Amino acid sequence: MARPTIEDIARRVGVSKGAVSFALNGRPGVSEATRARILQVAEEMNWRPHTAARALGGARAGAVGLVIARPARTLGVEPFFAQLLSGLQAGLSAHSVALELLVVEDTTAEIEVYRRWASEHRVDGFIMVDLKVRDTRVDVVEGLGVPAVVLGGPGRHGSLSSVWADDREAMLSIVDYLAALGHRRIAHVAGLPAFQHTQRRMRALRDSARRHGLTDVSSLPTDFSDAEGAATTRMLLSRPGRPTAIVYDNDLMAVAGLGVAGEMGVAVPGDLSIVAFDDSVLTRIVHPALTALTRDTFALGTEVAETMLALIAEPGLRRDRRTPTPRLAVRESTAPPALAG
């Protein structure tokens, strides 16, 4: 069946299209009895406002768009995104704003969705994640003239607003701690190298190595999945002069790495210290519990939502909000190395 229109409602009730418009938009110009009859018929016909038509009339869509270019299978088991999405939805729902979520395969598809949703006036703003080193999405979204918030920074997002935490400072705190324990061979099982936060963490590790005089440090990029986290850990632990500590860019890979260490007879923390980056519930239900950088990811999501709502209310506004740097929560997976050097 075709979508019912205002004209269909007007024909059913026996009034003008203008009267229907007044009634549906809560404007004066019709009697209360007529308004009640129009609303009743609209409900019976399952009428819903056309998003593009509402936008042309200056009405808001009542939704915010989030497009993620990552494999859906990986996202489905990623605790960080689960908590982030929960926080986003909670912050938006409090103001009766929906979160329009779409998972796509690559950046090209992501940009196409931005353009389509903007042309259809489907959302009132965009939330962008996974800021890249040379991010082509920034210029595209700026050109669309739709309010947008980038989760990530600092900088490299043009005139767009942002909410971010200092990944470099967070990584430095991990390496300082491991170096103080006596570790000199530290590996970093990193995320996708195209992401800005991955590059900042990798550079922080290299800078710390020079500052502490560490003999052997390395960063190995992955796709954030448990499978690649496990495979990379297996390779690292098979090396002569294997690392005495491994830092993982997310909890999923850290738990997978812990499993591989057990499989290979490498005791944690006796032979290997493990540190994770997100501190979800996963880090606390395994044995030994994992040392991790802790932050309230749910609260991060609500802060992004609040920033987005402020931009929708005041489109010319620009905000650059730095959130607290994640703090190291020390648990049973870290200890001084069994052998120095």
C-alpha positions as CSV (number, residue, x, y, z in Angstrom):
1,M,0.0,0.0,0.0
2,A,1.1,3.5,-0.7
3,R,2.1,5.8,2.1
4,P,-1.1,7.7,3.3
5,T,-0.9,11.5,2.7
6,I,-2.5,14.6,4.2
7,E,-4.7,14.7,1.2
8,D,-6.0,11.1,2.0
9,I,-6.8,12.2,5.5
10,A,-8.6,15.3,4.4
11,R,-10.7,13.3,1.9
12,R,-11.7,10.8,4.6
13,V,-12.6,13.5,7.2
14,G,-14.2,15.8,4.7
15,V,-12.0,18.9,5.4
16,S,-9.3,20.8,3.6
17,K,-5.6,19.8,3.5
18,G,-4.8,23.0,5.4
19,A,-7.1,22.0,8.3
20,V,-5.4,18.6,8.4
21,S,-2.0,20.3,8.5
22,F,-3.1,22.6,11.4
23,A,-4.4,19.6,13.4
24,L,-1.4,17.4,12.9
25,N,1.1,20.2,13.8
26,G,-0.9,21.3,16.8
27,R,-1.6,24.7,15.4
28,P,-4.8,26.8,15.9
29,G,-7.3,27.1,13.1
30,V,-9.5,24.1,13.6
31,S,-12.1,23.2,16.3
32,E,-11.1,20.7,19.0
33,A,-13.7,18.3,17.7
34,T,-12.3,18.5,14.2
35,R,-8.8,18.1,15.5
36,A,-9.7,15.0,17.4
37,R,-11.4,13.5,14.4
38,I,-8.4,14.2,12.1
39,L,-5.9,12.7,14.7
40,Q,-8.1,9.6,15.0
41,V,-8.2,9.1,11.2
42,A,-4.5,9.7,10.9
43,E,-3.9,7.0,13.5
44,E,-6.3,4.6,11.8
45,M,-4.5,5.1,8.5
46,N,-1.1,4.7,10.2
47,W,0.0,8.1,8.8
48,R,3.5,9.2,9.6
49,P,5.2,12.5,8.6
50,H,7.4,12.3,5.5
51,T,10.9,13.2,6.7
52,A,11.9,15.2,3.7
53,A,8.6,17.1,3.7
54,R,9.0,18.0,7.3
55,A,12.6,19.2,6.7
56,L,11.4,21.5,3.9
57,G,9.0,22.9,6.3
58,G,11.7,23.6,8.8
59,A,10.9,20.6,11.1
60,R,13.5,18.4,12.6
61,A,13.9,14.7,11.8
62,G,14.2,13.8,15.5
63,A,17.2,11.5,14.8
64,V,21.0,11.5,14.8
65,G,23.0,9.4,12.4
66,L,26.0,7.1,13.2
67,V,27.6,5.2,10.4
68,I,30.4,2.8,11.3
69,A,32.8,1.3,8.7
70,R,33.9,-1.8,10.4
71,P,33.0,-5.5,10.0
72,A,29.7,-6.1,11.7
73,R,30.9,-9.4,13.1
74,T,33.8,-7.7,14.9
75,L,31.5,-4.9,16.2
76,G,29.1,-7.5,17.6
77,V,31.6,-8.6,20.2
78,E,33.3,-5.3,20.9
79,P,32.5,-4.1,24.5
80,F,33.7,-0.6,23.9
81,F,31.1,0.0,21.1
82,A,28.3,-1.7,23.1
83,Q,28.9,0.7,26.0
84,L,29.3,3.7,23.7
85,L,26.1,3.0,21.9
86,S,24.2,2.5,25.2
87,G,25.5,5.9,26.4
88,L,24.6,7.6,23.1
89,Q,21.1,6.2,23.1
90,A,20.5,7.1,26.7
91,G,21.6,10.7,26.2
92,L,19.5,11.1,23.0
93,S,16.4,9.3,24.2
94,A,16.1,11.6,27.2
95,H,15.3,14.3,24.6
96,S,13.1,12.0,22.4
97,V,15.8,11.9,19.7
98,A,16.5,8.5,18.0
99,L,19.9,7.1,17.0
100,E,20.0,6.0,13.4
101,L,22.8,3.3,13.1
102,L,24.2,1.7,10.0
103,V,27.2,-0.5,9.7
104,V,29.0,-0.4,6.3
105,E,32.1,-2.1,4.9
106,D,34.3,0.9,4.0
107,T,34.7,4.6,4.0
108,T,33.4,5.1,0.5
109,A,30.1,3.5,1.5
110,E,30.1,5.5,4.7
111,I,30.4,8.8,2.8
112,E,27.6,7.8,0.4
113,V,25.3,7.2,3.4
114,Y,26.2,10.7,4.8
115,R,25.2,12.3,1.4
116,R,22.0,10.3,1.1
117,W,20.8,10.9,4.6
118,A,21.6,14.6,4.3
119,S,19.7,14.9,1.0
120,E,16.7,13.1,2.4
121,H,16.8,15.2,5.6
122,R,16.7,11.9,7.5
123,V,18.8,13.0,10.5
124,D,19.5,16.3,12.3
125,G,23.2,15.6,12.8
126,F,26.0,13.1,12.4
127,I,28.3,11.4,15.0
128,M,31.6,10.3,13.4
129,V,33.9,7.7,14.9
130,D,37.3,6.2,14.1
131,L,39.0,9.4,13.0
132,K,41.6,8.6,10.4
133,V,45.0,10.1,9.7
134,R,44.0,11.7,6.4
135,D,40.3,11.6,6.8
136,T,38.3,12.4,3.6
137,R,35.0,12.3,5.6
138,V,35.7,15.6,7.3
139,D,35.6,17.7,4.2
140,V,32.5,15.8,2.9
141,V,30.5,16.3,6.1
142,E,31.6,20.0,6.4
143,G,30.3,20.5,2.9
144,L,26.9,19.0,3.7
145,G,26.2,21.7,6.3
146,V,24.8,19.2,8.8
147,P,25.9,19.5,12.5
148,A,28.5,16.8,13.3
149,V,30.5,15.6,16.3
150,V,33.7,13.7,15.9
151,L,34.6,11.2,18.6
152,G,38.4,11.6,18.6
153,G,41.1,14.2,18.4
154,P,42.7,16.5,19.2
155,G,42.5,18.4,15.9
156,R,42.4,17.3,12.3
157,H,38.6,17.5,12.0
158,G,38.3,21.0,10.4
159,S,35.5,23.0,11.7
160,L,33.6,20.0,13.2
161,S,33.1,19.7,16.9
162,S,34.8,16.9,18.8
163,V,34.8,14.9,22.0
164,W,38.1,13.2,22.8
165,A,40.4,11.7,25.4
166,D,44.2,11.8,25.2
167,D,45.3,8.4,23.8
168,R,49.0,9.5,23.9
169,E,48.9,10.3,27.6
170,A,47.1,7.0,28.3
171,M,49.7,5.0,26.5
172,L,52.5,6.8,28.3
173,S,51.0,6.0,31.7
174,I,51.0,2.2,30.7
175,V,54.7,2.2,29.6
176,D,55.8,4.3,32.6
177,Y,54.2,1.7,34.9
178,L,55.7,-1.3,33.0
179,A,59.1,0.3,32.9
180,A,58.9,0.9,36.6
181,L,58.2,-2.8,37.1
182,G,61.4,-3.6,35.2
183,H,60.0,-4.5,31.8
184,R,62.4,-3.8,28.9
185,R,60.7,-5.9,26.1
186,I,57.2,-4.5,25.5
187,A,55.0,-5.4,22.6
188,H,51.9,-3.5,21.5
189,V,49.1,-5.4,19.8
190,A,47.6,-2.3,18.0
191,G,44.4,-1.6,16.1
192,L,44.0,-0.4,12.5
193,P,47.0,1.8,11.5
194,A,44.8,4.2,9.5
195,F,43.2,5.4,12.8
196,Q,44.6,8.5,14.4
197,H,44.3,7.0,17.9
198,T,46.3,3.9,16.8
199,Q,49.1,6.1,15.5
200,R,49.2,8.2,18.6
201,R,49.5,5.1,20.8
202,M,52.3,3.7,18.6
203,R,54.2,7.0,18.7
204,A,53.8,7.2,22.5
205,L,55.3,3.7,22.8
206,R,58.3,4.7,20.7
207,D,58.8,7.9,22.6
208,S,58.6,6.1,25.9
209,A,61.1,3.5,24.7
210,R,63.7,6.2,24.1
211,R,63.0,7.9,27.4
212,H,63.2,4.8,29.5
213,G,66.0,3.1,27.5
214,L,63.9,0.1,26.6
215,T,65.7,-2.5,24.6
216,D,62.9,-4.0,22.5
217,V,59.5,-2.4,21.7
218,S,57.2,-3.0,18.8
219,S,53.7,-2.3,17.6
220,L,51.8,-4.8,15.5
221,P,48.6,-3.5,13.8
222,T,45.5,-5.7,13.7
223,D,41.8,-5.4,12.9
224,F,40.8,-5.3,16.6
225,S,39.4,-8.8,16.4
226,D,39.9,-11.7,18.9
227,A,41.2,-13.8,16.0
228,E,44.0,-11.4,15.1
229,G,44.7,-10.6,18.7
230,A,45.2,-14.4,19.3
231,A,47.3,-14.9,16.2
232,T,49.6,-11.9,16.9
233,T,50.1,-13.0,20.5
234,R,51.0,-16.5,19.4
235,M,53.6,-15.1,17.0
236,L,55.0,-12.8,19.7
237,L,55.3,-15.6,22.2
238,S,57.0,-17.9,19.7
239,R,59.9,-15.4,19.1
240,P,63.3,-15.8,20.7
241,G,63.6,-13.1,23.3
242,R,59.8,-12.9,23.5
243,P,58.3,-9.8,25.2
244,T,57.8,-9.7,28.9
245,A,54.8,-7.5,28.6
246,I,52.1,-7.0,25.9
247,V,49.7,-4.0,25.7
248,Y,46.4,-4.6,23.7
249,D,44.4,-1.9,22.1
250,N,41.1,-3.4,23.2
251,D,39.8,-5.9,25.8
252,L,38.7,-8.5,23.3
253,M,42.2,-8.9,22.0
254,A,43.7,-8.9,25.5
255,V,41.4,-11.7,26.7
256,A,42.3,-13.7,23.5
257,G,45.9,-13.1,24.2
258,L,45.5,-14.3,27.8
259,G,44.0,-17.5,26.4
260,V,46.9,-18.0,24.0
261,A,49.4,-17.5,26.8
262,G,47.7,-20.3,28.8
263,E,47.7,-22.5,25.7
264,M,51.4,-22.1,25.3
265,G,52.3,-22.6,29.0
266,V,53.3,-18.9,29.5
267,A,52.3,-17.9,33.0
268,V,50.5,-14.6,33.5
269,P,51.9,-12.6,35.3
270,G,54.9,-14.7,36.1
271,D,56.3,-14.9,32.6
272,L,54.2,-12.3,30.8
273,S,52.4,-9.1,31.9
274,I,49.2,-8.1,30.1
275,V,47.6,-4.7,29.9
276,A,44.3,-3.9,28.1
277,F,43.0,-0.5,26.9
278,D,39.3,-0.3,27.6
279,D,38.5,-2.0,30.9
280,S,35.1,-3.5,30.1
281,V,33.6,-6.3,32.3
282,L,35.7,-8.8,30.3
283,T,38.9,-7.6,32.1
284,R,37.4,-8.4,35.5
285,I,35.8,-11.8,34.9
286,V,38.9,-13.6,33.5
287,H,41.6,-15.1,35.7
288,P,43.9,-13.4,36.4
289,A,41.9,-10.2,36.2
290,L,43.5,-7.8,33.7
291,T,45.3,-4.6,34.4
292,A,43.6,-2.0,32.2
293,L,43.1,1.6,31.4
294,T,39.7,2.4,32.9
295,R,37.1,5.0,31.8
296,D,33.4,5.3,31.9
297,T,32.6,4.5,28.2
298,F,28.8,4.9,28.9
299,A,29.4,8.4,30.2
300,L,31.5,9.1,27.1
301,G,28.6,8.2,25.0
302,T,26.2,10.5,26.9
303,E,28.7,13.4,26.6
304,V,28.9,12.9,22.8
305,A,25.0,12.9,22.8
306,E,24.9,16.1,24.8
307,T,27.3,17.8,22.5
308,M,25.3,16.7,19.5
309,L,22.1,18.0,20.9
310,A,23.7,21.3,21.7
311,L,24.8,21.7,18.1
312,I,21.4,20.8,16.8
313,A,19.9,23.5,19.0
314,E,22.5,26.0,17.9
315,P,23.9,25.0,14.5
316,G,26.7,27.7,14.5
317,L,28.1,26.4,17.7
318,R,31.5,24.6,17.8
319,R,32.8,22.6,20.7
320,D,36.0,20.8,21.4
321,R,35.5,18.8,24.6
322,R,38.4,16.9,26.2
323,T,37.3,14.1,28.5
324,P,39.4,12.8,31.4
325,T,42.4,10.6,30.4
326,P,41.8,6.9,31.2
327,R,43.5,5.9,34.4
328,L,45.4,2.7,34.9
329,A,43.6,0.1,37.1
330,V,46.3,-2.3,38.3
331,R,45.1,-5.9,38.7
332,E,46.6,-9.4,38.8
333,S,47.9,-9.6,35.2
334,T,51.0,-7.4,35.7
335,A,54.1,-8.0,37.8
336,P,57.9,-7.5,37.5
337,P,59.4,-9.7,34.8
338,A,60.9,-13.0,36.0
339,L,64.2,-12.3,34.3
340,A,65.5,-8.7,33.9
341,G,66.8,-7.6,30.5
